Amino acid sequence: MAGGKGALLLRIAIVLLAVGNGGAEARKQGKESLGFYELRRGEFSMVVTNWGATILAVRIPDKNGHIGDVVLGYKDIGSYVNDTTYFGALVGRVANRIAGGRFTIRDRPYHTFRNDGNNTLHGGHRGFGQVFWSVRERVTGEFPHITLSYRSYDGEQGFPGALDVLVTYKIDGDYSYSVTMYARPLDKATPVNLAQHTYWNLRGHGNGTVLGHAVQIFASAVTPVGGDLIPTGAVAPVAGTPFDFRAPAAPGARIAEVAGGYDINFVLDGAADGQGVRKVAVVSEPESGRVMELWADQPGLQFYTGNFLKGDQGKGGAVYAKHGGMCLETQDYPDAVHEPGFPREVYRPGQLYKHYMLYKFSLQK
C-alpha cells in the first residue's frame, strides 16, 4: 500500500502542474459537460460523476450473494445541484465548519460565505461538491480508476488564492477502493481540508436506519462542540461517555444521550504505518453480513448519523428517514483556523496537501 501510494504521489504532482487556467474559466462559465463513470471489478462496482466529484453508488454482495447499493443518493442529478445533504460529494475548500465565516492569515482577514447560520460549512454555498470537475485520467482494466481535477479561483466563496485540486477514485482489489486527494496552493496561503461525504447504510440504501449497525472507531478522544457544532478547542476523552466506540457498539444504544445525534470529530490515535495510514473505523451490519473497514492518514474523523435527513427522496424510490445513513469523514479538525492547538490546516504555495482513504469490504463469517 505504501509503495503504490508513493508512486501515485509522483503522478498526481505531475498532473497538478498541468491543470491550467483555461479549465478554471470553463467551469466558471458552465462549459463542462456532465459525465457518469462506472468502476468495476467482478461483482464489486462504484459509480461517480464529475459533478462535485460525487460517489453515486457502491454495489457489493451481501452474505446471501445479493448485490446491493450501500450508499445514499438522489434519484436524478438535478437534485444534487442545490443539495444541502452533500450525498457522496467531495467537500471543500474547507470541510466542516469555520466559525463566523472568517479567519486571519498573516494578519489579513478573510470572510467566507456563511451558509450554516453564522458559520461556513463545507466550503460555502458553492463548495467543491457543487461544481463541475474535469476528467484528467480514466483507466479501465483490472484496477480501474478515474482522476478528476478542479481549479478553485482566488476569492471563490471568500477563500484566498487559486488552488489546484485532484481526486482519484480507484478499485484497488477485490471489494476495496481508495480515495486519494491532493491540493496545491498557487499564489497565496490558504486553509485546505477536503473530505469525502458519502452516507453509508450496509443493509442497503433506503433499508431502515443505521442505529443497529456495529461501529468501532479507533479514537480515545473527541473535540467537544457548542450548540452551533463549533469545537470549543478542548480535547476530551471518550471513556465513560456515549462517544466511546473503542469497542464495537450500536449508535442507537446511547444516541438519546447525545443532543441531536452524533455529529462530532474523533481524535484518531491508532498505530499508523510509515505513510501515516492507520485503521480508522470498522462498521458491520448483521442482517446483510457486510463489513466495512476504513483506513486513512488524517488526524480526525467526523462521525455523523444522518441527523438532518427528513424523508429525503432517494434513488430507486427510496425515502431516507432520520438516521437512514452514516458518514465517516476523515479530516483535519473542524475550525482549525481558529485553534492553534489543532493540527495545521493552512498551506502555502509550494506545499502539497494530501489525503488518502482506503475502504475494505468483507462478509462476516
RAKAZI-V70922 format. One record per backbone hydrogen bond with DSSP energy under -0.5 kcal/mol. NH is the residue of the N-H (numbers start at 1). CO is the residue of the C=O. E is the energy in kcal/mol with one decimal. If there is no record, write none. Layout:
nh,co,e
NH,CO,E
NH,CO,E
//
This chain:
nh,co,e
5,1,-2.0
6,2,-2.1
7,3,-2.0
8,4,-2.0
9,5,-2.1
10,6,-1.6
11,7,-2.0
12,8,-3.2
13,9,-2.5
14,10,-1.9
15,11,-2.3
16,12,-2.7
17,13,-1.3
18,14,-0.6
18,15,-1.2
19,16,-1.3
20,18,-0.7
23,20,-0.6
24,20,-1.0
25,21,-2.1
26,22,-2.2
27,23,-1.9
28,24,-2.3
29,25,-1.8
30,27,-1.6
31,26,-3.1
37,48,-3.0
39,46,-2.9
41,44,-2.9
44,41,-1.8
45,59,-1.8
46,39,-2.4
47,57,-2.2
48,37,-2.5
49,54,-2.2
50,35,-1.1
52,50,-1.0
52,131,-3.0
54,49,-0.8
54,51,-0.9
55,88,-2.5
56,47,-2.9
56,54,-0.6
57,47,-1.4
59,45,-3.0
60,58,-0.5
60,68,-2.2
62,66,-1.7
63,288,-2.9
65,62,-2.1
68,60,-2.5
70,58,-2.5
70,68,-0.6
72,199,-1.7
75,313,-0.5
79,76,-1.2
80,77,-1.5
81,77,-0.5
81,78,-1.0
82,78,-0.6
83,80,-1.2
88,197,-1.4
89,86,-1.2
89,197,-0.5
90,52,-2.1
91,89,-0.7
91,195,-2.7
92,122,-0.8
95,93,-0.5
95,193,-3.6
98,120,-2.2
101,98,-1.7
102,99,-1.2
103,110,-1.9
105,108,-2.2
108,105,-1.8
109,107,-0.6
110,103,-2.9
112,101,-2.3
113,157,-1.9
115,113,-0.8
115,119,-0.8
116,119,-2.2
119,116,-1.8
120,98,-2.0
122,96,-2.2
123,94,-1.0
124,121,-1.7
127,124,-0.9
128,92,-2.2
130,127,-2.0
131,128,-0.8
133,50,-2.5
134,149,-2.8
136,134,-0.7
136,147,-2.7
137,147,-1.5
139,145,-2.9
144,141,-0.7
145,139,-2.1
146,169,-2.2
147,137,-3.0
148,167,-2.8
149,134,-2.6
150,165,-2.3
152,150,-0.7
152,163,-3.0
155,159,-2.4
156,153,-2.2
158,155,-2.5
159,156,-2.1
163,152,-2.6
164,184,-2.1
165,150,-2.6
166,182,-2.7
167,148,-2.2
168,180,-2.2
169,146,-2.4
170,168,-0.5
170,178,-2.1
171,144,-2.5
172,170,-0.8
172,176,-1.0
173,176,-1.2
176,173,-1.4
177,359,-1.8
178,170,-2.9
179,357,-2.4
180,168,-2.1
181,179,-0.5
181,355,-3.3
182,166,-2.4
183,353,-1.9
184,164,-2.4
185,351,-0.6
186,162,-2.5
187,162,-0.6
190,347,-2.6
192,345,-2.5
193,93,-2.5
195,91,-1.8
197,89,-3.1
197,195,-0.6
200,326,-3.2
201,70,-2.4
204,201,-2.1
205,69,-2.8
207,204,-2.0
208,206,-1.0
210,323,-2.5
213,210,-1.4
214,284,-2.8
215,213,-0.6
215,249,-2.7
216,282,-2.3
217,245,-2.4
218,280,-2.5
219,217,-2.0
220,267,-0.7
221,267,-0.7
222,236,-2.5
223,265,-2.0
224,222,-0.8
226,230,-2.0
229,226,-2.0
232,224,-2.5
236,222,-2.7
238,220,-1.7
241,238,-2.2
244,241,-1.5
245,243,-1.2
249,215,-1.9
251,213,-0.6
252,211,-2.4
253,250,-1.7
254,251,-0.9
255,251,-0.8
257,254,-1.8
258,255,-1.8
259,257,-0.6
261,258,-1.7
264,303,-1.5
265,223,-0.5
266,301,-3.2
267,221,-2.9
268,266,-0.8
268,299,-2.1
269,218,-1.8
270,218,-0.7
273,277,-2.4
276,273,-2.1
278,296,-2.6
279,271,-0.5
280,294,-3.2
281,294,-1.5
282,216,-2.2
283,292,-2.8
284,214,-2.3
285,290,-2.1
289,285,-2.1
291,362,-2.4
292,283,-3.3
293,360,-3.1
294,281,-2.7
295,358,-2.6
296,278,-2.2
297,356,-1.3
300,331,-2.3
301,266,-1.5
302,329,-3.0
303,264,-2.4
303,301,-0.7
304,302,-0.6
304,327,-2.1
305,262,-2.1
309,306,-1.2
311,320,-1.6
312,320,-1.5
314,312,-0.6
314,318,-3.4
315,73,-2.1
317,314,-0.9
318,315,-1.6
320,312,-2.9
321,319,-0.9
323,306,-2.4
324,321,-1.8
326,200,-2.0
327,304,-2.8
328,198,-0.5
329,302,-2.4
330,328,-0.8
331,300,-2.2
335,97,-1.2
336,333,-1.1
338,335,-1.8
339,336,-1.0
340,338,-0.6
342,339,-2.0
347,190,-3.0
350,185,-0.9
351,348,-2.7
353,183,-2.9
353,351,-0.5
355,181,-2.2
357,179,-2.4
358,295,-2.7
359,177,-3.2
360,293,-2.3
361,175,-3.1
362,291,-2.1
364,289,-2.8
//
